[in-house]
């Protein structure tokens, strides 16, 4: 498997979820999105910027709601964009809705802090 650039956002599927999320060395932020979702399209560059800013600290992945309905159901996602934070192989926080980067960063920091993961 080719290496990915630090700070890049990779796709996550049912097939690679264990490897990319549950077995990840770092905490993982999952963005659930859909191509037809305008707020998802607006927040995607913000998530990519957040991934670059947190490179080496947090892995960021995205799951397409339409292509990965099992992952969405597993995480009780019924609106997008939705976000789930994993640390140590378990979900430690989640939220729904597009927001500016500083707000997404605050949500991520709070989820990690609540899980005992220091920034």
N, CA, C and O atoms as CSV, one atom per row, in Angstrom:
chain,resi,resn,atom,element,x,y,z
A,1,UNK,N,N,0.852,-1.178,0.000
A,1,UNK,CA,C,0.000,0.000,0.000
A,1,UNK,C,C,0.898,1.242,0.000
A,1,UNK,O,O,1.836,1.313,0.793
A,2,UNK,N,N,0.628,2.226,-0.878
A,2,UNK,CA,C,1.463,3.413,-0.923
A,2,UNK,C,C,1.273,4.261,0.332
A,2,UNK,O,O,0.180,4.319,0.896
A,3,UNK,N,N,2.331,4.906,0.752
A,3,UNK,CA,C,2.251,5.804,1.897
A,3,UNK,C,C,1.441,7.030,1.506
A,3,UNK,O,O,1.399,7.424,0.340
A,4,UNK,N,N,0.804,7.618,2.495
A,4,UNK,CA,C,0.049,8.841,2.218
A,4,UNK,C,C,0.791,10.028,2.817
A,4,UNK,O,O,1.557,9.884,3.770
A,5,UNK,N,N,0.555,11.179,2.253
A,5,UNK,CA,C,1.218,12.379,2.728
A,5,UNK,C,C,0.654,12.770,4.091
A,5,UNK,O,O,-0.562,12.746,4.283
A,6,UNK,N,N,1.523,13.131,5.042
A,6,UNK,CA,C,1.027,13.586,6.336
A,6,UNK,C,C,0.087,14.773,6.135
A,6,UNK,O,O,0.369,15.674,5.345
A,7,UNK,N,N,-1.006,14.761,6.841
A,7,UNK,CA,C,-1.964,15.844,6.730
A,7,UNK,C,C,-2.952,15.681,5.604
A,7,UNK,O,O,-3.830,16.525,5.425
A,8,UNK,N,N,-2.827,14.603,4.833
A,8,UNK,CA,C,-3.806,14.378,3.763
A,8,UNK,C,C,-5.018,13.659,4.339
A,8,UNK,O,O,-4.934,13.014,5.384
A,9,UNK,N,N,-6.136,13.776,3.651
A,9,UNK,CA,C,-7.377,13.139,4.076
A,9,UNK,C,C,-7.610,11.946,3.165
A,9,UNK,O,O,-7.741,12.097,1.951
A,10,UNK,N,N,-7.660,10.753,3.761
A,10,UNK,CA,C,-7.875,9.532,2.996
A,10,UNK,C,C,-9.310,9.060,3.177
A,10,UNK,O,O,-9.986,9.428,4.137
A,11,UNK,N,N,-9.757,8.244,2.243
A,11,UNK,CA,C,-11.088,7.650,2.353
A,11,UNK,C,C,-11.027,6.458,3.290
A,11,UNK,O,O,-10.024,5.747,3.356
A,12,UNK,N,N,-12.123,6.256,4.014
A,12,UNK,CA,C,-12.243,5.087,4.864
A,12,UNK,C,C,-13.480,4.313,4.407
A,12,UNK,O,O,-14.518,4.894,4.091
A,13,UNK,N,N,-13.338,2.990,4.382
A,13,UNK,CA,C,-14.416,2.105,3.952
A,13,UNK,C,C,-14.605,1.018,5.000
A,13,UNK,O,O,-13.820,0.907,5.942
A,14,UNK,N,N,-15.650,0.221,4.829
A,14,UNK,CA,C,-15.841,-0.936,5.715
A,14,UNK,C,C,-14.613,-1.839,5.661
A,14,UNK,O,O,-14.216,-2.413,6.675
A,15,UNK,N,N,-14.014,-1.962,4.482
A,15,UNK,CA,C,-12.883,-2.867,4.290
A,15,UNK,C,C,-11.606,-2.396,4.991
A,15,UNK,O,O,-10.832,-3.221,5.476
A,16,UNK,N,N,-11.375,-1.072,5.050
A,16,UNK,CA,C,-10.134,-0.600,5.656
A,16,UNK,C,C,-10.348,0.116,6.995
A,16,UNK,O,O,-9.410,0.700,7.538
A,17,UNK,N,N,-11.573,0.074,7.530
A,17,UNK,CA,C,-11.894,0.771,8.774
A,17,UNK,C,C,-11.022,0.286,9.937
A,17,UNK,O,O,-10.500,1.100,10.699
A,18,UNK,N,N,-10.865,-1.011,10.073
A,18,UNK,CA,C,-10.059,-1.544,11.182
A,18,UNK,C,C,-8.643,-1.006,11.119
A,18,UNK,O,O,-8.103,-0.538,12.121
A,19,UNK,N,N,-8.040,-1.073,9.937
A,19,UNK,CA,C,-6.658,-0.612,9.773
A,19,UNK,C,C,-6.528,0.900,9.958
A,19,UNK,O,O,-5.654,1.360,10.693
A,20,UNK,N,N,-7.387,1.673,9.297
A,20,UNK,CA,C,-7.230,3.137,9.283
A,20,UNK,C,C,-7.776,3.840,10.518
A,20,UNK,O,O,-7.375,4.964,10.820
A,21,UNK,N,N,-8.692,3.185,11.237
A,21,UNK,CA,C,-9.294,3.847,12.393
A,21,UNK,C,C,-9.023,3.079,13.688
A,21,UNK,O,O,-8.420,3.623,14.614
A,22,UNK,N,N,-9.457,1.843,13.759
A,22,UNK,CA,C,-9.348,1.094,15.014
A,22,UNK,C,C,-7.902,0.792,15.404
A,22,UNK,O,O,-7.579,0.763,16.591
A,23,UNK,N,N,-7.035,0.569,14.427
A,23,UNK,CA,C,-5.639,0.243,14.715
A,23,UNK,C,C,-4.689,1.419,14.500
A,23,UNK,O,O,-3.471,1.241,14.512
A,24,UNK,N,N,-5.232,2.604,14.306
A,24,UNK,CA,C,-4.394,3.782,14.053
A,24,UNK,C,C,-3.537,4.110,15.274
A,24,UNK,O,O,-3.975,3.968,16.416
A,25,UNK,N,N,-2.323,4.545,15.011
A,25,UNK,CA,C,-1.410,4.924,16.090
A,25,UNK,C,C,-1.828,6.239,16.748
A,25,UNK,O,O,-1.576,6.456,17.934
A,26,UNK,N,N,-2.462,7.103,15.978
A,26,UNK,CA,C,-2.888,8.415,16.467
A,26,UNK,C,C,-4.409,8.455,16.529
A,26,UNK,O,O,-5.079,7.601,15.949
A,27,UNK,N,N,-4.957,9.446,17.231
A,27,UNK,CA,C,-6.409,9.649,17.164
A,27,UNK,C,C,-6.829,9.895,15.718
A,27,UNK,O,O,-6.028,10.334,14.893
A,28,UNK,N,N,-8.093,9.607,15.423
A,28,UNK,CA,C,-8.620,9.735,14.065
A,28,UNK,C,C,-9.901,10.558,14.093
A,28,UNK,O,O,-10.785,10.330,14.919
A,29,UNK,N,N,-9.988,11.514,13.181
A,29,UNK,CA,C,-11.214,12.270,12.945
A,29,UNK,C,C,-11.824,11.744,11.658
A,29,UNK,O,O,-11.184,11.765,10.607
A,30,UNK,N,N,-13.070,11.269,11.739
A,30,UNK,CA,C,-13.788,10.798,10.556
A,30,UNK,C,C,-14.797,11.868,10.150
A,30,UNK,O,O,-15.580,12.333,10.978
A,31,UNK,N,N,-14.778,12.258,8.881
A,31,UNK,CA,C,-15.783,13.149,8.312
A,31,UNK,C,C,-16.719,12.296,7.465
A,31,UNK,O,O,-16.296,11.697,6.476
A,32,UNK,N,N,-17.990,12.242,7.853
A,32,UNK,CA,C,-19.010,11.612,7.014
A,32,UNK,C,C,-19.583,12.695,6.120
A,32,UNK,O,O,-19.927,13.778,6.594
A,33,UNK,N,N,-19.688,12.410,4.819
A,33,UNK,CA,C,-20.118,13.411,3.847
A,33,UNK,C,C,-20.889,12.735,2.731
A,33,UNK,O,O,-20.989,11.509,2.677
A,34,UNK,N,N,-21.433,13.551,1.842
A,34,UNK,CA,C,-22.107,13.063,0.630
A,34,UNK,C,C,-21.911,14.101,-0.467
A,34,UNK,O,O,-21.880,15.302,-0.198
A,35,UNK,N,N,-21.778,13.634,-1.699
A,35,UNK,CA,C,-21.540,14.532,-2.834
A,35,UNK,C,C,-22.689,15.518,-3.037
A,35,UNK,O,O,-22.468,16.638,-3.496
A,36,UNK,N,N,-23.915,15.109,-2.697
A,36,UNK,CA,C,-25.087,15.964,-2.906
A,36,UNK,C,C,-25.265,16.989,-1.779
A,36,UNK,O,O,-26.152,17.839,-1.860
A,37,UNK,N,N,-24.446,16.924,-0.745
A,37,UNK,CA,C,-24.580,17.773,0.446
A,37,UNK,C,C,-23.748,19.044,0.299
A,37,UNK,O,O,-22.520,19.001,0.368
A,38,UNK,N,N,-24.425,20.172,0.097
A,38,UNK,CA,C,-23.710,21.444,-0.072
A,38,UNK,C,C,-22.858,21.804,1.154
A,38,UNK,O,O,-21.701,22.184,0.979
A,39,UNK,N,N,-23.378,21.701,2.387
A,39,UNK,CA,C,-22.518,21.995,3.539
A,39,UNK,C,C,-21.287,21.084,3.597
A,39,UNK,O,O,-20.221,21.507,4.043
A,40,UNK,N,N,-21.433,19.845,3.149
A,40,UNK,CA,C,-20.280,18.931,3.113
A,40,UNK,C,C,-19.210,19.460,2.167
A,40,UNK,O,O,-18.021,19.451,2.485
A,41,UNK,N,N,-19.651,19.920,1.002
A,41,UNK,CA,C,-18.696,20.445,0.020
A,41,UNK,C,C,-18.029,21.714,0.542
A,41,UNK,O,O,-16.855,21.960,0.261
A,42,UNK,N,N,-18.771,22.520,1.297
A,42,UNK,CA,C,-18.208,23.751,1.848
A,42,UNK,C,C,-17.200,23.463,2.962
A,42,UNK,O,O,-16.202,24.172,3.087
A,43,UNK,N,N,-17.446,22.441,3.764
A,43,UNK,CA,C,-16.579,22.156,4.906
A,43,UNK,C,C,-15.364,21.300,4.523
A,43,UNK,O,O,-14.390,21.253,5.274
A,44,UNK,N,N,-15.405,20.629,3.377
A,44,UNK,CA,C,-14.303,19.750,2.988
A,44,UNK,C,C,-12.949,20.461,2.942
A,44,UNK,O,O,-11.985,19.922,3.485
A,45,UNK,N,N,-12.817,21.650,2.320
A,45,UNK,CA,C,-11.508,22.317,2.343
A,45,UNK,C,C,-11.085,22.706,3.765
A,45,UNK,O,O,-9.892,22.750,4.067
A,46,UNK,N,N,-12.044,22.983,4.619
A,46,UNK,CA,C,-11.740,23.320,6.013
A,46,UNK,C,C,-11.182,22.089,6.721
A,46,UNK,O,O,-10.208,22.185,7.468
A,47,UNK,N,N,-11.799,20.938,6.486
A,47,UNK,CA,C,-11.319,19.686,7.076
A,47,UNK,C,C,-9.922,19.354,6.550
A,47,UNK,O,O,-9.070,18.888,7.307
A,48,UNK,N,N,-9.688,19.589,5.274
A,48,UNK,CA,C,-8.361,19.344,4.699
A,48,UNK,C,C,-7.313,20.253,5.341
A,48,UNK,O,O,-6.188,19.820,5.593
A,49,UNK,N,N,-7.672,21.494,5.603
A,49,UNK,CA,C,-6.762,22.425,6.264
A,49,UNK,C,C,-6.502,21.990,7.711
A,49,UNK,O,O,-5.371,22.064,8.193
A,50,UNK,N,N,-7.540,21.542,8.389
A,50,UNK,CA,C,-7.402,21.035,9.750
A,50,UNK,C,C,-6.472,19.820,9.766
A,50,UNK,O,O,-5.633,19.687,10.657
A,51,UNK,N,N,-6.626,18.941,8.781
A,51,UNK,CA,C,-5.760,17.762,8.673
A,51,UNK,C,C,-4.298,18.181,8.512
A,51,UNK,O,O,-3.411,17.588,9.126
A,52,UNK,N,N,-4.051,19.190,7.698
A,52,UNK,CA,C,-2.687,19.672,7.494
A,52,UNK,C,C,-2.134,20.289,8.778
A,52,UNK,O,O,-0.975,20.068,9.127
A,53,UNK,N,N,-2.966,21.063,9.479
A,53,UNK,CA,C,-2.529,21.706,10.719
A,53,UNK,C,C,-2.244,20.694,11.818
A,53,UNK,O,O,-1.372,20.921,12.656
A,54,UNK,N,N,-2.967,19.583,11.826
A,54,UNK,CA,C,-2.826,18.561,12.873
A,54,UNK,C,C,-2.031,17.342,12.397
A,54,UNK,O,O,-2.059,16.296,13.045
A,55,UNK,N,N,-1.324,17.471,11.272
A,55,UNK,CA,C,-0.538,16.362,10.715
A,55,UNK,C,C,0.435,15.839,11.763
A,55,UNK,O,O,1.090,16.617,12.457
A,56,UNK,N,N,0.525,14.525,11.874
A,56,UNK,CA,C,1.407,13.901,12.847
A,56,UNK,C,C,0.792,13.780,14.223
A,56,UNK,O,O,1.333,13.092,15.089
A,57,UNK,N,N,-0.329,14.439,14.432
A,57,UNK,CA,C,-1.016,14.418,15.726
A,57,UNK,C,C,-2.342,13.665,15.638
A,57,UNK,O,O,-2.688,12.889,16.529
A,58,UNK,N,N,-3.085,13.907,14.544
A,58,UNK,CA,C,-4.397,13.309,14.323
A,58,UNK,C,C,-4.479,12.892,12.856
A,58,UNK,O,O,-4.089,13.650,11.968
A,59,UNK,N,N,-4.982,11.692,12.607
A,59,UNK,CA,C,-5.261,11.273,11.240
A,59,UNK,C,C,-6.684,11.692,10.902
A,59,UNK,O,O,-7.577,11.599,11.744
A,60,UNK,N,N,-6.896,12.148,9.684
A,60,UNK,CA,C,-8.224,12.561,9.245
A,60,UNK,C,C,-8.619,11.710,8.046
A,60,UNK,O,O,-7.873,11.591,7.074
A,61,UNK,N,N,-9.806,11.121,8.135
A,61,UNK,CA,C,-10.336,10.297,7.059
A,61,UNK,C,C,-11.756,10.741,6.765
A,61,UNK,O,O,-12.392,11.418,7.573
A,62,UNK,N,N,-12.249,10.343,5.577
A,62,UNK,CA,C,-13.644,10.682,5.259
A,62,UNK,C,C,-14.338,9.457,4.707
A,62,UNK,O,O,-13.737,8.611,4.045
A,63,UNK,N,N,-15.643,9.391,5.006
A,63,UNK,CA,C,-16.472,8.292,4.530
A,63,UNK,C,C,-17.672,8.876,3.800
A,63,UNK,O,O,-18.387,9.727,4.330
A,64,UNK,N,N,-17.878,8.409,2.585
A,64,UNK,CA,C,-19.023,8.835,1.780
A,64,UNK,C,C,-20.268,8.100,2.283
A,64,UNK,O,O,-20.329,6.870,2.267
A,65,UNK,N,N,-21.238,8.863,2.720
A,65,UNK,CA,C,-22.476,8.315,3.271
A,65,UNK,C,C,-23.161,7.350,2.307
A,65,UNK,O,O,-23.681,6.315,2.723
A,66,UNK,N,N,-23.161,7.691,1.026
A,66,UNK,CA,C,-23.843,6.856,0.032
A,66,UNK,C,C,-23.056,5.588,-0.302
A,66,UNK,O,O,-23.651,4.543,-0.567
A,67,UNK,N,N,-21.720,5.674,-0.290
A,67,UNK,CA,C,-20.883,4.519,-0.609
A,67,UNK,C,C,-20.648,3.609,0.592
A,67,UNK,O,O,-20.344,2.428,0.429
A,68,UNK,N,N,-20.786,4.153,1.787
A,68,UNK,CA,C,-20.487,3.402,3.017
A,68,UNK,C,C,-21.655,3.468,4.008
A,68,UNK,O,O,-21.479,3.931,5.135
A,69,UNK,N,N,-22.841,3.011,3.601
A,69,UNK,CA,C,-23.997,3.119,4.500
A,69,UNK,C,C,-23.819,2.310,5.788
A,69,UNK,O,O,-24.380,2.671,6.823
A,70,UNK,N,N,-23.053,1.235,5.736
A,70,UNK,CA,C,-22.805,0.443,6.933
A,70,UNK,C,C,-22.018,1.217,7.977
A,70,UNK,O,O,-22.325,1.153,9.167
A,71,UNK,N,N,-20.997,1.951,7.529
A,71,UNK,CA,C,-20.227,2.780,8.462
A,71,UNK,C,C,-21.087,3.883,9.045
A,71,UNK,O,O,-21.005,4.186,10.236
A,72,UNK,N,N,-21.911,4.481,8.201
A,72,UNK,CA,C,-22.798,5.545,8.676
A,72,UNK,C,C,-23.772,4.995,9.723
A,72,UNK,O,O,-23.989,5.620,10.761
A,73,UNK,N,N,-24.350,3.836,9.450
A,73,UNK,CA,C,-25.292,3.228,10.399
A,73,UNK,C,C,-24.587,2.857,11.692
A,73,UNK,O,O,-25.128,3.059,12.778
A,74,UNK,N,N,-23.399,2.323,11.581
A,74,UNK,CA,C,-22.611,1.928,12.762
A,74,UNK,C,C,-22.352,3.109,13.683
A,74,UNK,O,O,-22.208,2.936,14.893
A,75,UNK,N,N,-22.291,4.308,13.115
A,75,UNK,CA,C,-22.019,5.524,13.881
A,75,UNK,C,C,-23.261,6.393,14.095
A,75,UNK,O,O,-23.155,7.543,14.520
A,76,UNK,N,N,-24.436,5.835,13.796
A,76,UNK,CA,C,-25.707,6.559,13.976
A,76,UNK,C,C,-25.734,7.896,13.241
A,76,UNK,O,O,-26.295,8.875,13.734
A,77,UNK,N,N,-25.121,7.926,12.055
A,77,UNK,CA,C,-25.109,9.150,11.255
A,77,UNK,C,C,-26.402,9.217,10.462
A,77,UNK,O,O,-26.675,8.352,9.630
A,78,UNK,N,N,-27.195,10.244,10.721
A,78,UNK,CA,C,-28.426,10.431,9.962
A,78,UNK,C,C,-28.516,11.830,9.370
A,78,UNK,O,O,-29.542,12.201,8.801
A,79,UNK,N,N,-27.442,12.608,9.503
A,79,UNK,CA,C,-27.337,13.926,8.870
A,79,UNK,C,C,-25.850,14.168,8.604
A,79,UNK,O,O,-24.994,13.719,9.367
A,80,UNK,N,N,-25.557,14.870,7.532
A,80,UNK,CA,C,-24.175,15.176,7.183
A,80,UNK,C,C,-24.014,16.667,6.918
A,80,UNK,O,O,-24.978,17.331,6.536
A,81,UNK,N,N,-22.819,17.200,7.113
A,81,UNK,CA,C,-21.622,16.510,7.531
A,81,UNK,C,C,-21.691,16.115,9.007
A,81,UNK,O,O,-22.242,16.834,9.841
A,82,UNK,N,N,-21.119,14.964,9.295
A,82,UNK,CA,C,-21.029,14.463,10.663
A,82,UNK,C,C,-19.579,14.078,10.923
A,82,UNK,O,O,-18.843,13.711,10.006
A,83,UNK,N,N,-19.190,14.168,12.165
A,83,UNK,CA,C,-17.805,13.913,12.544
A,83,UNK,C,C,-17.773,12.996,13.762
A,83,UNK,O,O,-18.567,13.144,14.691
A,84,UNK,N,N,-16.841,12.047,13.738
A,84,UNK,CA,C,-16.624,11.150,14.871
A,84,UNK,C,C,-15.118,11.110,15.139
A,84,UNK,O,O,-14.314,10.978,14.217
A,85,UNK,N,N,-14.759,11.225,16.400
A,85,UNK,CA,C,-13.356,11.176,16.808
A,85,UNK,C,C,-13.106,9.842,17.501
A,85,UNK,O,O,-13.848,9.450,18.402
A,86,UNK,N,N,-12.055,9.152,17.074
A,86,UNK,CA,C,-11.616,7.910,17.691
A,86,UNK,C,C,-10.260,8.139,18.349
A,86,UNK,O,O,-9.411,8.853,17.815
A,87,UNK,N,N,-10.071,7.531,19.502
A,87,UNK,CA,C,-8.768,7.510,20.163
A,87,UNK,C,C,-8.629,6.142,20.822
A,87,UNK,O,O,-9.545,5.673,21.497
A,88,UNK,N,N,-7.492,5.514,20.625
A,88,UNK,CA,C,-7.285,4.200,21.201
A,88,UNK,C,C,-8.261,3.154,20.708
A,88,UNK,O,O,-8.583,2.212,21.432
A,89,UNK,N,N,-8.739,3.312,19.475
A,89,UNK,CA,C,-9.642,2.327,18.887
A,89,UNK,C,C,-11.084,2.427,19.317
A,89,UNK,O,O,-11.877,1.524,19.048
A,90,UNK,N,N,-11.441,3.522,19.989
A,90,UNK,CA,C,-12.841,3.680,20.401
A,90,UNK,C,C,-13.324,5.103,20.113
A,90,UNK,O,O,-12.532,6.044,20.119
A,91,UNK,N,N,-14.628,5.255,19.863
A,91,UNK,CA,C,-15.159,6.600,19.626
A,91,UNK,C,C,-15.156,7.403,20.930
A,91,UNK,O,O,-15.583,6.912,21.975
A,92,UNK,N,N,-14.668,8.638,20.852
A,92,UNK,CA,C,-14.567,9.474,22.047
A,92,UNK,C,C,-15.309,10.803,21.916
A,92,UNK,O,O,-15.361,11.582,22.868
A,93,UNK,N,N,-15.881,11.063,20.742
A,93,UNK,CA,C,-16.628,12.298,20.553
A,93,UNK,C,C,-17.242,12.346,19.178
A,93,UNK,O,O,-16.782,11.676,18.253
A,94,UNK,N,N,-18.285,13.143,19.047
A,94,UNK,CA,C,-18.938,13.312,17.739
A,94,UNK,C,C,-19.735,14.596,17.727
A,94,UNK,O,O,-20.106,15.124,18.775
A,95,UNK,N,N,-19.996,15.099,16.518
A,95,UNK,CA,C,-20.852,16.259,16.307
A,95,UNK,C,C,-21.312,16.257,14.861
A,95,UNK,O,O,-20.771,15.546,14.014
A,96,UNK,N,N,-22.316,17.066,14.603
A,96,UNK,CA,C,-22.884,17.172,13.262
A,96,UNK,C,C,-22.932,18.639,12.864
A,96,UNK,O,O,-23.231,19.510,13.680
A,97,UNK,N,N,-22.632,18.897,11.592
A,97,UNK,CA,C,-22.781,20.238,11.044
A,97,UNK,C,C,-21.470,20.852,10.597
A,97,UNK,O,O,-20.406,20.589,11.157
A,98,UNK,N,N,-21.583,21.681,9.568
A,98,UNK,CA,C,-20.431,22.429,9.065
A,98,UNK,C,C,-20.128,23.569,10.028
A,98,UNK,O,O,-21.030,24.121,10.659
A,99,UNK,N,N,-18.855,23.914,10.133
A,99,UNK,CA,C,-18.437,25.002,11.017
A,99,UNK,C,C,-17.095,25.524,10.532
A,99,UNK,O,O,-16.396,24.843,9.781
A,100,UNK,N,N,-16.727,26.737,10.959
A,100,UNK,CA,C,-15.405,27.262,10.617
A,100,UNK,C,C,-14.304,26.382,11.234
A,100,UNK,O,O,-14.556,25.619,12.167
A,101,UNK,N,N,-13.096,26.503,10.703
A,101,UNK,CA,C,-12.002,25.650,11.150
A,101,UNK,C,C,-11.743,25.779,12.649
A,101,UNK,O,O,-11.514,24.772,13.319
A,102,UNK,N,N,-11.774,26.988,13.181
A,102,UNK,CA,C,-11.461,27.128,14.610
A,102,UNK,C,C,-12.499,26.413,15.478
A,102,UNK,O,O,-12.170,25.936,16.564
A,103,UNK,N,N,-13.738,26.336,15.014
A,103,UNK,CA,C,-14.783,25.627,15.770
A,103,UNK,C,C,-14.568,24.117,15.670
A,103,UNK,O,O,-14.662,23.412,16.675
A,104,UNK,N,N,-14.281,23.613,14.461
A,104,UNK,CA,C,-13.981,22.186,14.315
A,104,UNK,C,C,-12.774,21.809,15.161
A,104,UNK,O,O,-12.763,20.749,15.787
A,105,UNK,N,N,-11.770,22.656,15.186
A,105,UNK,CA,C,-10.582,22.405,15.991
A,105,UNK,C,C,-10.936,22.360,17.479
A,105,UNK,O,O,-10.407,21.529,18.215
A,106,UNK,N,N,-11.821,23.242,17.921
A,106,UNK,CA,C,-12.254,23.235,19.324
A,106,UNK,C,C,-13.002,21.950,19.661
A,106,UNK,O,O,-12.769,21.360,20.716
A,107,UNK,N,N,-13.892,21.512,18.783
A,107,UNK,CA,C,-14.622,20.262,19.004
A,107,UNK,C,C,-13.655,19.083,19.095
A,107,UNK,O,O,-13.779,18.227,19.972
A,108,UNK,N,N,-12.692,19.053,18.177
A,108,UNK,CA,C,-11.708,17.979,18.161
A,108,UNK,C,C,-10.872,17.998,19.438
A,108,UNK,O,O,-10.668,16.958,20.065
A,109,UNK,N,N,-10.395,19.165,19.817
A,109,UNK,CA,C,-9.590,19.299,21.031
A,109,UNK,C,C,-10.382,18.862,22.262
A,109,UNK,O,O,-9.849,18.170,23.129
A,110,UNK,N,N,-11.643,19.258,22.341
A,110,UNK,CA,C,-12.480,18.881,23.487
A,110,UNK,C,C,-12.688,17.370,23.548
A,110,UNK,O,O,-12.626,16.779,24.626
A,111,UNK,N,N,-12.935,16.743,22.401
A,111,UNK,CA,C,-13.131,15.286,22.375
A,111,UNK,C,C,-11.869,14.570,22.826
A,111,UNK,O,O,-11.941,13.609,23.591
A,112,UNK,N,N,-10.719,15.027,22.362
A,112,UNK,CA,C,-9.451,14.407,22.747
A,112,UNK,C,C,-9.147,14.650,24.220
A,112,UNK,O,O,-8.672,13.750,24.913
A,113,UNK,N,N,-9.415,15.846,24.695
A,113,UNK,CA,C,-9.183,16.164,26.118
A,113,UNK,C,C,-10.082,15.287,26.996
A,113,UNK,O,O,-9.626,14.728,27.994
A,114,UNK,N,N,-11.353,15.172,26.622
A,114,UNK,CA,C,-12.290,14.355,27.401
A,114,UNK,C,C,-11.876,12.884,27.411
A,114,UNK,O,O,-12.192,12.152,28.350
A,115,UNK,N,N,-11.172,12.455,26.369
A,115,UNK,CA,C,-10.706,11.081,26.279
A,115,UNK,C,C,-9.340,10.888,26.954
A,115,UNK,O,O,-8.814,9.776,27.004
A,116,UNK,N,N,-8.775,11.987,27.471
A,116,UNK,CA,C,-7.488,11.896,28.129
A,116,UNK,C,C,-6.302,11.948,27.187
A,116,UNK,O,O,-5.194,11.561,27.557
A,117,UNK,N,N,-6.530,12.427,25.963
A,117,UNK,CA,C,-5.456,12.556,24.988
A,117,UNK,C,C,-5.032,14.012,24.967
A,117,UNK,O,O,-5.793,14.885,24.552
A,118,UNK,N,N,-3.808,14.268,25.418
A,118,UNK,CA,C,-3.318,15.641,25.467
A,118,UNK,C,C,-2.853,16.090,24.102
A,118,UNK,O,O,-2.325,15.298,23.321
A,119,UNK,N,N,-3.050,17.364,23.819
A,119,UNK,CA,C,-2.600,17.930,22.551
A,119,UNK,C,C,-1.142,18.215,22.582
A,119,UNK,O,O,-0.587,18.697,21.594
